[in-house]
Amino acid sequence: MNPLIKEQREKVILSYLYENEPEYAVAINEFVDQNPEFKPYLYLIPKNYKPPLPKEVTSVKHCIIYYICNTGVIASFSQKLFKNIFNSHYILKNDIEKTLIFVNKSKKESIKQALLLPEDFSIESFKQNKIQGIGVSGFCFLLSSFSPFYEIKNLTSYTDIVFCKGLQKIYNLSKRPSSSEAKKIVDTWKTEYKFIGNLLCFQVFHYHKD
């Protein structure tokens, strides 16, 4: 992308955020000022810090199921799996085993356990209970989906492969860092707004073209 277009895009996004999401905008500028290696990718910062979710995801419980469906598989499969589970469990009331026939044992068990959660399972309950199939990255995903920015400002998904691949691009590493290596890099980030670096790692992996 042309540098002038990147610069213009960055200005438009930050102008919008200072008007509509000032806390988020201040966090972006502080993070990039303190961690200048991210400056070239600022044009990729999303207007909304919350992850995009399918229209069917209207509760914490749905989001947990959606996240578990997404782990370790390609997006097209995970999207189809989630919609099939949702339709089977909530609309058709079918036996879920038939829907999960092509799902590996570990993921299948995690999905079945998530389906047993109460429909009004809250984000506060999520914080206080360990959920099968939800680790560091899942915790970050769920909280960023339902919590205000000040509660997630220091969270990162350093165990996520996509996050680590974005980190590899930003730091021009010869290979993708392991989760422990990614955590060491994240620990060097200055300021409390590490979630901005988290967002940019995902954005760089998906959208930055060398």
Stockholm file with secondary structure:
# STOCKHOLM 1.0

chainA/1-210         MNPLIKEQREKVILSYLYENEPEYAVAINEFVDQNPEFKPYLYLIPKNYKPPLPKEVTSVKHCIIYYICNTGVIASFSQKLFKNIFNSHYILKNDIEKTLIFVNKSKKESIKQALLLPEDFSIESFKQNKIQGIGVSGFCFLLSSFSPFYEIKNLTSYTDIVFCKGLQKIYNLSKRPSSSEAKKIVDTWKTEYKFIGNLLCFQVFHYHKD
#=GR chainA/1-210 SS CCHHHHHHHHHHHHHHHHHHCHHHHHHHHHHHHHCGGGGGGGGGCCSCCSCCCCTTCCSHHHHHHHHHHHTTSCHHHHHHHHHHHHIIIIISCCCHHHHTTTSCHHHHHHHHHHHTSCTTCCHHHHHHSCCTTCCHHHHHHHHHHHSCHHHHTTCCCTTCHHHHHHHHHHTTCSSCCCHHHHHHHHHHCCSSCHHHHHHHHHHHHHHCCC
#=GC SS_cons         CCHHHHHHHHHHHHHHHHHHCHHHHHHHHHHHHHCGGGGGGGGGCCSCCSCCCCTTCCSHHHHHHHHHHHTTSCHHHHHHHHHHHHIIIIISCCCHHHHTTTSCHHHHHHHHHHHTSCTTCCHHHHHHSCCTTCCHHHHHHHHHHHSCHHHHTTCCCTTCHHHHHHHHHHTTCSSCCCHHHHHHHHHHCCSSCHHHHHHHHHHHHHHCCC
//
